[in-house]
Amino acid sequence: MKELEQHAFLLHSRPLRDNQVIAEFLTELNGKVSAIVYVGTSLKSNKKALLQPFTPLIIVLKGKGNLKTLNRIEVSSKSFLLTSDHLYSGFYLNELQVRLLGEHVPYENLYGLYKHCLVQLAEKKSIEPILRRFENSLLEELGLTIDFSVLNEQDEQFYYLPEQGFIPVVENLTQPRYCKAHLVAINNQDFSDLEVRKTHKVLMRQIINHLLGGKPLNSRQLFKKR
């Protein structure tokens, strides 16, 4: 049987034992996949040098369980060179996927979108639109599309409750309040107003923090320390 090659990016790796690591890949065909990698000790057999983030890879996995074994790895093209805040943004995209994606779920559009985001980050395009687009698409892939239909009501301010969606502000809650005009603009993909962009960022952070169970993201700490 011919080996199944597929394009992939490394999202994260961690030591397992001597000469072994567990690597988490975003693959084109199978979504997020974890695999044991025997990195070896000699230069010829050492796969560790290829296990770098933002590098387009071709990999072959083997094994029947959820935790695969990396059988073969090669670089398919030049790495995306990210620097400064664009580098931290790349780490943020990687950490979101590690934390939120299920294993072996073939997300239809995620691989292509992630690669496109890396292209834009490498070209030093404006960061905020790249991150918001990826966050929105990631939520859609997870089946968590935001319902803006309640904005047809007359209320001018809303809370967003993860289990309920948008609700009118009728009592004081600890959640952020959102201006209806800003939410309408977000729904219409109109981000020309700086305040709308700020609102979008707050909304996405609230939703993602809920999905993460309130646990902090390491990549956000990099932004704070820069």
Secondary structure, 3 states (H helix, E strand, C coil): CCCCEEEEEEEEEEEEECCEEEEEEEECCCEEEEEEEECCCCCCCCCHHHCCCCCCEEEEEECCCCCEEEEEEEECCCCCCCCHHHHHHHHHHHHHHHHHCCECCCCCCHHHHHHHHHHHHHCCCCHHHHHHHHHHHHHHHCCCCCCCHHHHCCCCEEEEECCCEEEECCCCCCCCCEEHHHHHHHHCCCCCCHHHHHHHHHHHHHHHHHHCCCCCCHHHHHHHHC
